[in-house]
Structure formats: structure tokens, C-alpha cells
Amino acid sequence: MSIKPVYKKLLFYLVLSSLIVFLIYCPGINISVEEGILIAVFVFWIHTLIDKRYLLNKLSQKFNTQKALINNLFINCQNLIYLKDDQLNYIDCNPQMRKLLNLDENINISGKNDFELFSEDIAKTLRNYDKKVIEKGEVVSYKIEKKLFTGETKIYDTLLSPTVNKNRISGVIGIMRDITQTEALREKYIIKNAQLNSILDNIPFAIYLKDIEGRVIACNKILKNYINSPDKNIIGENLCDTCLTDISDLIKKEDAKIIKDKKKLSYESHISIFGKEKAWYSVSKSPIFNDNNDVIGIIVYFINIDAEKKLQAQKETFVATLTHDLKTPTTAQMNAMKVLLDESLGPLNSQQKEMVELTLNSNIYMSNMISTILATYKSESTDIILKPEKFDITELISSTCKEISNLAHTKEQNIIVKTSLDNPEITADRLQLKRAIVNLLSNAITYGFENTDIEITIKEQNNTIFLDVLNHCRYIPPERMKEIFLKYKSSENAKFNKASTGLGLYLSKQIIKAHSGEIHAHSYEDQTCVFGFSIPKKPKPVVEETGVN
């Protein structure tokens, strides 16, 4: 255990005193009291000199160390450092300052002033700030632009502080930091922020950005108008705690899902927000990512779609009324034709029967076309909702072929079914799948050559059903095949499709897609064409992401 210096001194003086007392009172040693005191004073003086020399050496080492440290900092610091006396003449500066002034190492800066080194405007600015430091003894900070000898303009953040000697201000020390890049970034940020605010305020729907804690980062005027606070600053607020308390739990669940899945969430909902009456809103929420692909916020936008919903309802009513008004007389005509064919009203000759059958087939075709138009409209207005059930797909195809055979008979076409299924039972929406098959068959009959065969091939592979309908017809170029399943086709492609068939192929694609399947079409130069689809034996409906319920 080390002994503190003060205790060492006390111990030394105690031992010295004891030794002198011993010498004075020792019988064998003849030393008087005056001589003993003189010896003690001499030893004390010698010890003080040694102690003082030791302390001076220690202080000198510390001073040299600090001086070396300050000198190293002065030389190697990337900031510009300079010293001025109380007359505001330079004493010294570091190499970075010399570089700014384009001064050689051998040029002595001592005694020079700002007017000798800078332009008059800059020199006046520097002198004004230096005077404030000298007069008030306060630290001063300011920014200044300096055009270098290279022609480049730099911006410096300058810090001035007084130097003090014997309680008197003896000069100024200045440190200048290059902030050109920082200022440029700040300017870009201001511009980008202004652009963002301009974009937000001109978007025709309510939109805002929030962090993962739910605090608003940015928003537009439409959102503020929804809140009835156009002049209020809501930045930093959590809307769930202020004006969306009624649906705060729903919002938090949605946000948690977005942060977890890192996916966009879109839905339509009939809700009440910001204390307003219930209305239909289209809502979309998208995650905001950082460079590490972490979600750091969410952008939310919503728009009132009451008008669109009302228009949609009017359209549905119009289409339903139109198809009903068209289908009622068509059905009546079909029933009348069937009565005539049954000869309930009297016998018909062969020519009359043929005419009635052709008229009946035309009405059946018209009825199917009306059903297709209605089904297509419904598939666009809402998602196709499947009602899966187990059934025999070969039996469905067989019955469908019988129902449509009259249409094929008019063109003297034969429908041939080829199947290699060991187990024909599948789980699907029977009615929707039948509609898709009817559309493919109608397409094959309508555009197939007369006196040709139409082949339906069914096979299974990896629990997937493959159905192909092959017919013989004119070659369809590849560029036309790309748009064969589109609802609206080019005029050049119209010659391959009638209105009913075009909608039928479009509707068939939607039905197969809803069964998690794929539809395809191929045309070959040997004048054969194949339309078909593949679906899993137990399909899962395609479900779009919706809001958390």
C-alpha cells in the first residue's frame, strides 16, 4: 500500500526531529541545542530545494506534453485554426488555414491583417466579428462564404473565442469548419420537403405518412379538412389517440400486419371516421422502408367513394333490368319453339321442323349471350365467389356437350370426348366451371370449319386436371393470340371474335383464375387451334388482400 506524499513528509520530519533530540541528549556526542537546530534548518532547506526541483520537473513534463498535444492538434486538425492579437493582427495559423489562403509554408503570416489576406467584403465581416469578441469577451459564431483561388466557393461555420492573459483579453482564437456539403444537403432537403408538401397538397385525396409508433410525419390539406383543423399542426400526433379513437384497434391491427408482412394493404370499407357519418372509403396503406429493408413508417391514403358506389349500384340495376327485359321474351320464344317441336299444336313437316329448330338454336344462343354479358359484368364488379362441391367432371362435360350439340349440328360438326382419368371426381364450382367449358366449346363451334371434328381431351397430372378443346379453323397469328382473352380487343382481332364469344373467353379466364388455375390458347399453321385450361382437383380461390377485420 503506497503512502501519500504529505504523510511521507510528516514521517521524514518526525524521524529528523527524533534524530536531533537523540544527538543532543546522547552522553557520548557533544552537540548543543543551537547546533541541533542549525542542523535541522539546514536539512529542511536541502529537502525543500530537492522537493521544489522535483515539482518543477514534473510541471515541466506536463507542460511539454500539453504543448506537444496542442501543437499536434493545431497542425493536424482538419478545421481551420488561427490566432490574432488584441490589434486583430495574425499571430499564427495552421496548415489548413494556409491552404485556404494559398500561402506557402515559408511565408510568415505574423503581423498581417484580414485586409491583406481576404477581399475587402470578407475582411470587413471578419473584423466586425473579431471586434465583438475583443470588446465583449464573448464567444461568437457565424457562417461565411469564401471563394477559393481555384474558383470553388466554400461555406465555413466559424467559432471565435477570446484568449486571456493575466485576466486581460489578449487576442482571438478562431476555428473555421467547412460545412459546404452539409449546407448543400440541407438545401436539397428543404427543396425536397417543399416538393413533397406541394405534391401532398395537390393530391386529390387524403394522405399522410406516419412512423411505426403511429405519429404523423407529414400530411396534406385534405386530411386536415377531414379533421376540421385546416390550420392546426398535427405533425407528431397519433391520430388513434385524438380523432380516430373509434377505429383505433382496427388501425393498430392493420399497422402491425403491414410491419410484419412488409406488404401493401388495400380495401374498401363502410366506416365512420373523424366523427363523420358512415361512408364508403377506399383505403390503401403501404410500408416505408429504409436501406436495410426495415419498415420505418407507413403511408396511408383514403378517398370517399360514395359516389362510385352509388353509380355502381345504378349500373347493376340497369344491367339486371336490361338482361331481364331481354331474357324474358327470349325465354318465351324458346318455350314457344319447344311447343311447336313437340307438335302439341299440330304436326310439322321436315322443312318446318328444321326452321323451328334453327330459330330455337338462335334463341338459345341469344340466351347464353345475355347470361355471359351479365356474368361478365358481375365478375368485374365483385370477385367471383366460388361454391365448391364434389362432382364428376366427365359427366359435366358429357351433359354440356349434349346441351350445345344443336349448335354443332347446324355446322355438321362432331364433338368427341377423350378422357384418361382414373378418378374423374373433382372439387370445384360446378356452375362456374360449366360456364367456362360452354364458352370454350361455343368458341370452337363458332369459328371451326364445317364438317370437322371438335375434340375434348381430359387428363390428370400431379392432382391437376388438364382440359383441351381442339378444333379446325383459320390460323390466328401470335400477336393476335396475346390479346385473345382480353375484354376489349383491337379492331384487327375483332374478326376472330364476336361480341358474345369475346366476352365468353374473358369471363372464362376470370373463372379459371378464381379456381387457382391457368387458361391457354394455341393456334397452328396446319389450321388447328387449341383452347383449354388446367385447375387443381381441389382448387383454392384467389383471395385479394383486404383490411383486417
C-alpha positions as CSV (number, residue, x, y, z in Angstrom):
1,M,0.0,0.0,0.0
2,S,1.5,3.4,-1.1
3,I,1.9,6.3,1.4
4,K,0.6,9.7,0.4
5,P,3.3,12.4,-0.1
6,V,2.0,14.5,2.9
7,Y,2.4,11.6,5.2
8,K,5.8,10.9,3.9
9,K,6.9,14.5,4.7
10,L,5.5,14.2,8.3
11,L,7.3,10.9,8.8
12,F,10.5,12.4,7.5
13,Y,10.3,15.4,9.8
14,L,9.4,13.2,12.8
15,V,12.4,11.0,12.2
16,L,14.7,14.0,11.7
17,S,13.5,15.6,15.0
18,S,13.9,12.4,16.9
19,L,17.5,12.0,15.5
20,I,18.5,15.6,16.5
21,V,17.0,15.2,20.0
22,F,18.9,11.9,20.3
23,L,22.2,13.6,19.3
24,I,21.7,16.5,21.7
25,Y,20.9,14.3,24.7
26,C,23.3,11.5,23.9
27,P,26.1,11.5,26.5
28,G,28.8,10.4,24.0
29,I,28.0,13.1,21.5
30,N,28.8,16.8,22.4
31,I,26.2,18.8,20.3
32,S,24.5,21.8,21.7
33,V,20.8,22.7,21.2
34,E,21.7,25.6,18.9
35,E,23.8,23.3,16.7
36,G,21.0,20.8,16.6
37,I,18.5,23.5,15.5
38,L,21.0,24.7,12.9
39,I,21.4,21.1,11.5
40,A,17.6,20.7,11.3
41,V,17.2,24.0,9.5
42,F,19.9,23.1,7.0
43,V,18.4,19.6,6.4
44,F,14.9,21.2,6.0
45,W,16.3,23.7,3.4
46,I,18.1,21.0,1.4
47,H,14.9,18.9,1.4
48,T,12.8,21.9,0.3
49,L,15.2,22.6,-2.6
50,I,15.0,18.9,-3.7
51,D,11.2,18.8,-3.4
52,K,10.8,22.1,-5.4
53,R,13.2,20.8,-8.1
54,Y,11.2,17.6,-8.4
55,L,7.9,19.5,-8.6
56,L,9.3,21.9,-11.3
57,N,10.5,18.9,-13.3
58,K,7.0,17.3,-13.1
59,L,5.3,20.5,-14.1
60,S,7.7,21.0,-17.0
61,Q,7.0,17.5,-18.3
62,K,3.2,18.1,-18.0
63,F,3.6,21.4,-19.8
64,N,5.7,19.9,-22.6
65,T,3.2,17.1,-23.0
66,Q,0.3,19.5,-23.3
67,K,2.2,21.8,-25.6
68,A,3.0,18.8,-27.9
69,L,-0.6,17.8,-27.8
70,I,-1.9,21.3,-28.7
71,N,0.8,21.6,-31.4
72,N,-0.2,18.3,-32.9
73,L,-3.9,19.3,-32.8
74,F,-3.0,22.6,-34.3
75,I,-1.1,21.1,-37.2
76,N,-3.2,18.0,-38.0
77,C,-6.7,19.4,-37.3
78,Q,-8.9,19.4,-40.5
79,N,-10.6,22.6,-39.3
80,L,-9.0,26.0,-40.0
81,I,-7.4,27.5,-36.8
82,Y,-5.9,30.9,-36.4
83,L,-4.7,33.2,-33.6
84,K,-4.8,37.0,-33.6
85,D,-3.5,39.6,-31.1
86,D,-5.6,42.3,-29.5
87,Q,-5.0,44.5,-32.5
88,L,-6.5,41.8,-34.7
89,N,-3.3,41.0,-36.5
90,Y,-2.5,37.4,-37.1
91,I,0.0,35.6,-34.8
92,D,-0.2,32.2,-36.5
93,C,-2.5,29.7,-38.3
94,N,-2.5,26.0,-39.0
95,P,-1.7,24.4,-42.4
96,Q,-5.4,24.1,-43.3
97,M,-5.7,27.8,-43.0
98,R,-2.6,28.4,-45.1
99,K,-4.2,26.1,-47.7
100,L,-7.3,28.2,-47.8
101,L,-5.2,31.4,-48.1
102,N,-3.0,29.7,-50.7
103,L,0.1,30.6,-48.6
104,D,3.4,28.8,-48.8
105,E,4.9,27.3,-45.6
106,N,7.8,29.8,-45.7
107,I,5.6,32.8,-45.8
108,N,5.3,34.4,-42.3
109,I,1.7,35.3,-41.5
110,S,2.6,37.0,-38.3
111,G,1.6,40.7,-38.2
112,K,-0.7,40.5,-41.2
113,N,-4.3,41.5,-41.0
114,D,-7.5,40.4,-42.8
115,F,-7.4,43.2,-45.4
116,E,-4.0,41.8,-46.6
117,L,-5.3,38.2,-47.0
118,F,-9.0,38.5,-48.0
119,S,-11.2,40.6,-50.2
120,E,-12.5,43.8,-48.7
121,D,-16.0,42.5,-48.1
122,I,-14.8,39.3,-46.3
123,A,-12.2,41.3,-44.3
124,K,-14.8,43.7,-43.0
125,T,-17.1,40.9,-42.0
126,L,-14.2,39.1,-40.1
127,R,-13.1,42.3,-38.4
128,N,-16.6,43.1,-37.2
129,Y,-17.0,39.7,-35.5
130,D,-13.4,39.8,-34.1
131,K,-14.2,43.2,-32.6
132,K,-17.2,41.8,-30.8
133,V,-15.1,39.2,-29.2
134,I,-12.4,41.7,-28.1
135,E,-15.0,44.3,-26.8
136,K,-17.4,41.9,-25.0
137,G,-15.2,38.9,-24.3
138,E,-17.9,36.6,-25.6
139,V,-17.8,33.5,-27.8
140,V,-19.2,34.4,-31.3
141,S,-20.5,32.0,-34.0
142,Y,-21.3,32.9,-37.7
143,K,-21.2,31.5,-41.2
144,I,-19.2,32.9,-44.1
145,E,-18.7,32.1,-47.8
146,K,-15.2,32.2,-49.2
147,K,-14.3,31.8,-52.9
148,L,-11.1,29.9,-53.2
149,F,-8.3,30.6,-55.6
150,T,-9.5,27.5,-57.6
151,G,-12.8,29.3,-58.2
152,E,-14.7,27.0,-55.8
153,T,-16.9,28.6,-53.2
154,K,-16.9,27.2,-49.7
155,I,-19.1,27.8,-46.7
156,Y,-17.5,27.9,-43.3
157,D,-19.0,27.8,-39.8
158,T,-16.8,30.0,-37.7
159,L,-16.4,29.9,-33.9
160,L,-14.5,32.8,-32.2
161,S,-13.3,32.8,-28.6
162,P,-11.2,35.4,-26.7
163,T,-7.7,34.5,-25.4
164,V,-6.9,35.7,-21.9
165,N,-3.6,36.6,-20.3
166,K,-3.4,37.9,-16.7
167,N,-7.1,38.5,-16.6
168,R,-6.9,40.7,-19.8
169,I,-8.2,39.8,-23.3
170,S,-5.1,39.4,-25.3
171,G,-6.5,38.3,-28.6
172,V,-8.8,36.0,-30.5
173,I,-8.7,32.3,-31.5
174,G,-10.8,31.3,-34.4
175,I,-11.9,27.8,-35.6
176,M,-13.5,27.5,-39.1
177,R,-15.3,24.3,-40.1
178,D,-16.1,23.5,-43.8
179,I,-19.9,23.0,-43.9
180,T,-20.3,23.3,-47.7
181,Q,-21.5,19.8,-48.2
182,T,-23.8,19.9,-45.1
183,E,-25.3,23.2,-46.4
184,A,-25.9,21.7,-49.8
185,L,-27.6,18.7,-48.3
186,R,-29.7,21.0,-46.1
187,E,-30.7,23.0,-49.2
188,K,-31.7,19.8,-51.0
189,Y,-33.7,18.6,-48.0
190,I,-35.5,22.0,-47.9
191,I,-36.3,21.7,-51.7
192,K,-37.3,18.0,-51.4
193,N,-39.5,18.8,-48.4
194,A,-41.2,21.7,-50.3
195,Q,-41.7,19.4,-53.3
196,L,-43.2,16.7,-51.1
197,N,-45.6,19.2,-49.4
198,S,-46.6,20.5,-52.8
199,I,-47.3,17.0,-54.1
200,L,-49.2,16.1,-51.0
201,D,-51.3,19.2,-51.1
202,N,-52.2,18.7,-54.8
203,I,-53.1,15.0,-54.5
204,P,-57.0,14.8,-54.7
205,F,-57.4,12.6,-51.7
206,A,-56.4,12.5,-48.0
207,I,-52.9,11.2,-47.4
208,Y,-50.5,11.1,-44.6
209,L,-47.2,9.5,-43.5
210,K,-46.6,8.1,-40.0
211,D,-43.8,6.3,-38.2
212,I,-44.2,2.8,-36.8
213,E,-45.4,4.3,-33.5
214,G,-48.3,5.9,-35.4
215,R,-47.1,9.5,-35.1
216,V,-47.8,11.7,-38.2
217,I,-44.7,12.7,-40.1
218,A,-46.4,14.6,-43.0
219,C,-49.9,15.1,-44.3
220,N,-51.9,17.2,-46.8
221,K,-54.6,19.8,-46.5
222,I,-57.4,17.4,-47.4
223,L,-56.6,15.3,-44.3
224,K,-56.7,18.5,-42.2
225,N,-60.0,19.4,-43.7
226,Y,-61.4,16.0,-42.8
227,I,-60.3,16.7,-39.2
228,N,-61.9,20.2,-39.4
229,S,-58.5,21.7,-38.5
230,P,-57.0,23.2,-41.6
231,D,-54.7,25.5,-39.7
232,K,-53.7,23.0,-36.9
233,N,-50.2,21.4,-37.0
234,I,-50.8,17.7,-36.4
235,I,-47.2,16.6,-37.1
236,G,-46.2,14.3,-34.2
237,E,-49.7,13.5,-33.2
238,N,-51.0,9.9,-33.1
239,L,-54.5,10.1,-34.8
240,C,-55.6,6.9,-32.9
241,D,-55.3,8.9,-29.7
242,T,-57.1,12.0,-31.0
243,C,-59.6,11.8,-33.8
244,L,-59.7,8.1,-34.8
245,T,-60.4,6.6,-31.4
246,D,-63.5,4.7,-32.6
247,I,-61.4,2.5,-35.0
248,S,-58.0,2.7,-33.3
249,D,-57.9,-1.0,-32.5
250,L,-58.6,-1.8,-36.2
251,I,-55.9,0.6,-37.3
252,K,-53.3,-0.8,-34.9
253,K,-54.0,-4.4,-36.1
254,E,-53.6,-3.3,-39.8
255,D,-50.4,-1.4,-39.0
256,A,-49.0,-4.5,-37.1
257,K,-49.8,-6.7,-40.1
258,I,-48.1,-4.3,-42.6
259,I,-45.0,-4.0,-40.4
260,K,-44.8,-7.8,-40.0
261,D,-45.6,-8.8,-43.7
262,K,-43.9,-5.8,-45.3
263,K,-46.8,-5.7,-47.8
264,K,-49.3,-3.2,-49.1
265,L,-52.8,-3.4,-47.7
266,S,-55.8,-2.2,-49.7
267,Y,-59.5,-2.5,-49.1
268,E,-62.9,-0.8,-49.3
269,S,-64.9,-0.2,-46.1
270,H,-68.1,1.4,-44.9
271,I,-67.0,3.2,-41.8
272,S,-67.3,6.4,-39.8
273,I,-64.1,8.4,-39.4
274,F,-63.3,11.8,-37.8
275,G,-66.7,11.9,-36.3
276,K,-68.5,12.0,-39.7
277,E,-71.4,9.8,-40.8
278,K,-70.7,6.4,-42.2
279,A,-69.5,6.4,-45.7
280,W,-67.7,4.2,-48.2
281,Y,-63.9,4.7,-48.3
282,S,-61.2,3.2,-50.5
283,V,-58.2,2.8,-48.2
284,S,-54.6,1.9,-49.1
285,K,-51.6,1.5,-46.7
286,S,-48.0,0.9,-47.9
287,P,-44.9,0.3,-45.8
288,I,-41.9,2.7,-46.0
289,F,-38.5,1.0,-46.0
290,N,-35.0,2.1,-45.0
291,D,-31.8,1.0,-46.7
292,N,-31.8,-2.2,-44.6
293,N,-35.4,-3.1,-45.9
294,D,-36.8,-2.5,-42.4
295,V,-40.2,-0.9,-42.1
296,I,-39.8,2.6,-40.7
297,G,-43.2,4.0,-41.4
298,I,-46.5,3.7,-43.3
299,I,-48.0,5.9,-45.9
300,V,-51.8,6.0,-45.8
301,Y,-54.3,7.4,-48.2
302,F,-58.1,7.2,-48.4
303,I,-60.8,8.6,-50.6
304,N,-64.6,8.8,-50.2
305,I,-66.2,6.5,-52.9
306,D,-69.8,7.0,-52.0
307,A,-70.5,8.5,-55.5
308,E,-68.7,5.5,-57.2
309,K,-70.7,3.0,-55.0
310,K,-73.9,4.8,-55.9
311,L,-73.1,4.7,-59.6
312,Q,-72.1,1.1,-59.4
313,A,-75.5,0.2,-57.8
314,Q,-77.2,2.1,-60.6
315,K,-75.2,0.2,-63.2
316,E,-76.0,-3.1,-61.6
317,T,-79.7,-2.2,-61.5
318,F,-79.5,-1.1,-65.2
319,V,-77.7,-4.3,-66.3
320,A,-80.0,-6.6,-64.3
321,T,-83.1,-4.8,-65.7
322,L,-81.8,-4.9,-69.3
323,T,-80.8,-8.5,-69.2
324,H,-84.2,-9.4,-67.5
325,D,-86.1,-7.4,-70.2
326,L,-84.1,-9.2,-72.9
327,K,-84.2,-12.6,-71.4
328,T,-87.9,-12.7,-70.7
329,P,-89.1,-12.5,-74.3
330,T,-86.2,-14.8,-75.4
331,T,-87.3,-17.4,-72.9
332,A,-90.9,-17.1,-74.0
333,Q,-89.8,-17.6,-77.7
334,M,-87.8,-20.7,-76.7
335,N,-90.8,-22.2,-74.9
336,A,-93.0,-21.5,-77.9
337,M,-90.5,-23.2,-80.2
338,K,-90.4,-26.2,-77.9
339,V,-94.2,-26.4,-78.0
340,L,-94.1,-26.3,-81.8
341,L,-91.4,-29.0,-81.9
342,D,-93.4,-31.2,-79.6
343,E,-96.2,-30.9,-82.2
344,S,-98.7,-30.1,-79.4
345,L,-100.4,-27.7,-81.8
346,G,-100.3,-29.9,-84.8
347,P,-97.8,-31.9,-86.9
348,L,-94.9,-30.2,-88.7
349,N,-93.2,-31.3,-91.9
350,S,-89.5,-31.8,-92.0
351,Q,-88.8,-28.4,-93.5
352,Q,-90.9,-26.7,-90.8
353,K,-89.2,-28.6,-88.1
354,E,-85.8,-27.6,-89.4
355,M,-86.8,-23.9,-89.5
356,V,-88.2,-24.1,-85.9
357,E,-85.0,-25.9,-84.7
358,L,-82.8,-23.2,-86.3
359,T,-84.9,-20.5,-84.6
360,L,-84.8,-22.3,-81.3
361,N,-81.0,-22.7,-81.5
362,S,-80.7,-19.0,-82.3
363,N,-82.7,-18.1,-79.3
364,I,-80.6,-20.5,-77.1
365,Y,-77.5,-18.7,-78.4
366,M,-79.0,-15.3,-77.6
367,S,-80.0,-16.5,-74.1
368,N,-76.4,-17.7,-73.5
369,M,-75.0,-14.4,-74.8
370,I,-77.3,-12.5,-72.4
371,S,-76.1,-14.7,-69.5
372,T,-72.5,-14.2,-70.5
373,I,-72.8,-10.4,-70.5
374,L,-74.4,-10.4,-67.1
375,A,-71.8,-12.8,-65.7
376,T,-69.0,-10.8,-67.1
377,Y,-70.3,-7.6,-65.6
378,K,-70.7,-9.3,-62.2
379,S,-67.2,-10.7,-62.4
380,E,-65.8,-7.1,-62.9
381,S,-68.0,-5.5,-60.2
382,T,-67.1,-8.1,-57.5
383,D,-64.8,-11.0,-57.1
384,I,-66.1,-14.3,-58.4
385,I,-67.3,-16.2,-55.3
386,L,-66.9,-19.9,-55.7
387,K,-69.3,-22.5,-54.2
388,P,-67.1,-25.7,-54.3
389,E,-68.7,-29.1,-54.5
390,K,-67.7,-32.6,-55.4
391,F,-68.8,-33.8,-58.9
392,D,-67.8,-36.0,-61.8
393,I,-66.1,-33.7,-64.4
394,T,-66.6,-36.2,-67.2
395,E,-70.3,-36.3,-66.5
396,L,-70.4,-32.5,-66.5
397,I,-68.6,-32.4,-69.9
398,S,-70.9,-35.0,-71.4
399,S,-74.1,-33.2,-70.3
400,T,-72.6,-29.8,-71.6
401,C,-71.8,-31.4,-74.9
402,K,-75.4,-32.6,-75.2
403,E,-76.8,-29.2,-74.4
404,I,-74.7,-27.5,-77.1
405,S,-74.9,-30.3,-79.7
406,N,-77.6,-28.5,-81.6
407,L,-75.3,-25.6,-82.3
408,A,-72.6,-28.0,-83.6
409,H,-75.3,-29.9,-85.6
410,T,-76.1,-26.8,-87.7
411,K,-72.4,-26.8,-89.0
412,E,-72.4,-30.7,-89.2
413,Q,-69.6,-30.8,-86.6
414,N,-68.9,-33.8,-84.3
415,I,-67.9,-33.4,-80.7
416,I,-65.6,-36.2,-79.5
417,V,-64.6,-36.6,-75.8
418,K,-61.3,-38.4,-74.9
419,T,-60.5,-39.0,-71.3
420,S,-57.8,-40.8,-69.4
421,L,-59.0,-40.1,-65.9
422,D,-58.9,-42.9,-63.4
423,N,-60.8,-40.8,-60.8
424,P,-63.0,-38.1,-62.5
425,E,-64.2,-36.6,-59.2
426,I,-63.1,-33.1,-58.5
427,T,-63.9,-30.3,-56.1
428,A,-64.9,-27.0,-57.8
429,D,-67.8,-24.7,-58.5
430,R,-69.8,-26.8,-60.9
431,L,-71.9,-23.9,-62.4
432,Q,-69.0,-21.6,-62.9
433,L,-66.8,-24.4,-64.5
434,K,-69.7,-25.4,-66.7
435,R,-69.9,-21.8,-67.9
436,A,-66.2,-21.7,-68.8
437,I,-66.5,-25.0,-70.7
438,V,-69.6,-23.8,-72.6
439,N,-67.7,-20.7,-73.6
440,L,-64.7,-22.7,-74.9
441,L,-67.0,-25.1,-76.8
442,S,-69.1,-22.2,-78.3
443,N,-65.8,-20.6,-79.4
444,A,-64.7,-23.9,-81.1
445,I,-68.0,-24.4,-82.8
446,T,-68.5,-20.8,-84.0
447,Y,-65.0,-20.5,-85.5
448,G,-64.5,-24.1,-86.5
449,F,-64.8,-25.2,-90.1
450,E,-68.0,-27.1,-91.2
451,N,-67.9,-30.9,-91.4
452,T,-65.0,-31.1,-88.9
453,D,-64.4,-32.8,-85.5
454,I,-64.1,-31.0,-82.2
455,E,-62.0,-33.0,-79.7
456,I,-62.2,-32.5,-76.0
457,T,-59.2,-34.1,-74.2
458,I,-59.2,-34.6,-70.4
459,K,-56.2,-35.8,-68.4
460,E,-54.7,-35.6,-65.0
461,Q,-51.1,-35.0,-63.8
462,N,-49.9,-34.2,-60.2
463,N,-53.5,-33.8,-59.0
464,T,-54.2,-31.2,-61.7
465,I,-56.9,-31.6,-64.4
466,F,-56.0,-30.6,-67.9
467,L,-58.8,-29.9,-70.4
468,D,-58.2,-29.0,-74.1
469,V,-60.7,-28.2,-76.8
470,L,-59.2,-28.7,-80.3
471,N,-60.9,-27.6,-83.5
472,H,-60.0,-26.9,-87.1
473,C,-60.2,-23.2,-88.0
474,R,-58.2,-20.4,-89.6
475,Y,-54.7,-19.7,-88.3
476,I,-54.5,-16.9,-85.7
477,P,-51.1,-15.0,-85.7
478,P,-49.2,-14.9,-82.3
479,E,-49.7,-11.2,-81.9
480,R,-53.4,-11.7,-82.0
481,M,-53.3,-14.7,-79.6
482,K,-51.7,-12.4,-77.0
483,E,-55.0,-10.5,-76.6
484,I,-57.5,-13.3,-77.2
485,F,-58.6,-13.3,-73.6
486,L,-58.9,-9.5,-73.2
487,K,-62.3,-8.0,-72.9
488,Y,-61.6,-5.1,-75.3
489,K,-59.7,-6.3,-78.4
490,S,-58.2,-4.4,-81.3
491,S,-60.3,-3.9,-84.4
492,E,-57.9,-6.2,-86.2
493,N,-58.6,-9.0,-83.9
494,A,-62.4,-8.5,-83.9
495,K,-62.7,-10.7,-87.0
496,F,-61.7,-13.7,-84.8
497,N,-64.3,-12.9,-82.1
498,K,-68.0,-12.0,-82.0
499,A,-69.3,-9.9,-79.0
500,S,-70.6,-12.9,-77.1
501,T,-67.5,-15.1,-77.7
502,G,-65.1,-12.3,-76.9
503,L,-66.8,-11.7,-73.5
504,G,-67.0,-15.5,-73.1
505,L,-63.3,-16.0,-73.3
506,Y,-62.6,-13.1,-71.0
507,L,-65.1,-14.5,-68.5
508,S,-63.7,-18.0,-68.8
509,K,-60.2,-16.6,-67.8
510,Q,-61.7,-15.0,-64.7
511,I,-63.5,-18.2,-63.7
512,I,-60.3,-20.4,-64.1
513,K,-58.2,-17.8,-62.3
514,A,-60.7,-17.9,-59.4
515,H,-60.1,-21.7,-59.3
516,S,-56.3,-21.1,-59.0
517,G,-55.9,-22.4,-62.5
518,E,-54.5,-21.2,-65.8
519,I,-56.1,-20.8,-69.2
520,H,-54.3,-21.1,-72.5
521,A,-54.8,-20.9,-76.3
522,H,-52.6,-22.0,-79.2
523,S,-53.1,-21.7,-83.0
524,Y,-51.1,-23.7,-85.5
525,E,-50.4,-23.2,-89.2
526,D,-52.0,-26.6,-90.0
527,Q,-55.3,-24.9,-89.2
528,T,-55.8,-26.5,-85.8
529,C,-56.5,-24.5,-82.7
530,V,-56.5,-25.5,-79.0
531,F,-58.2,-23.6,-76.2
532,G,-58.0,-25.1,-72.7
533,F,-57.3,-24.8,-69.0
534,S,-55.7,-26.5,-66.1
535,I,-57.1,-26.5,-62.5
536,P,-56.1,-28.4,-59.3
537,K,-58.6,-31.1,-58.3
538,K,-59.1,-29.2,-55.1
539,P,-58.6,-25.6,-56.0
540,K,-58.2,-22.7,-53.6
541,P,-59.9,-19.4,-54.6
542,V,-57.6,-16.5,-55.3
543,V,-58.2,-14.0,-52.4
544,E,-57.1,-10.4,-52.6
545,E,-55.7,-8.8,-49.5
546,T,-58.3,-6.8,-47.6
547,G,-58.4,-4.8,-44.4
548,V,-58.0,-6.6,-41.0
549,N,-61.5,-7.4,-39.6
